[in-house]
Amino acid sequence: MKCYKAKDYKEMGRKAANIISAQIIMKPDCVLGLATGATPIGIYEQLIEWYRKSDLDFSEVITVNLDEYRGLPRSNEQSYYYFMRKNLFDHINILPENTHIPNGMEEDSEKACRDYSNIIRQIGGVDLQLLGLGHNGHIGFNEPDDAFEKEVHCVNLTESTIMANARYFSSQEEVPTKAYTMGIKTIMQARKIVVVVSGADKADILKEAFFGPVTPHIPASILQMHNDVIIVADEAAIEKVSDLI
Ligand code: GLP
């Protein structure tokens, strides 16, 4: 596990974008696993800027997103489909057919998960997976549990995740309570993983997840077992572990 310290959110985004762009330059038809949430937005802004300067070409890149709310149509501004178009896909030359997100409108959960697992298998797995870190240690929507959920699955979101995501909806009642997400095994099969963490409110969970015991009660802790993980964190998030890195 490598840990890169950035002075602030902007620098964190630039450093992580550098790693992603190196991946695209080395393998133009790479498979990128993408994440939503506030943390990666700066990365996407940086990638768009480099694309506009002709430093990056997404024409062969394939993407597969971590998760999607169940029950939100793609046109809903809070769907992760909408988020990805708004924050990245609409601004770069990626082919829409090369972008993949779980189908949140598929009511048959087993089918939705099976279809998404098949897509990930067909594209040959993920070369580089980008991850944010939830306040309770979730990655994708893998919530704390007594065991690690392996494959793509339908999850009941925890109260704390629903509350954290309520800031994007007009009321807490509107926040979906279920989501489809890649499982821990799916994530761990990525060849390279980049975790981005920003802000003082993530300092405790960063320490617990990456410097504490590996436990399904903190899903991100499993990343300690992966052989190619890079954490890119800003000073506020990394503050409680600065003597450990
Ligand atoms: C959501 C997403 C996660 C993300 C997390 C943290 O729950 N499903 O993939 O990592 O939020 O989001 P933020 O970066 O806004 O703190």
Residues whose N, C-alpha, C, O or C-beta is under 5 A from the ligand:
A	BS01	GLP	A35 T36 G37 A38 T39 G132 L133 G134 G140 F141
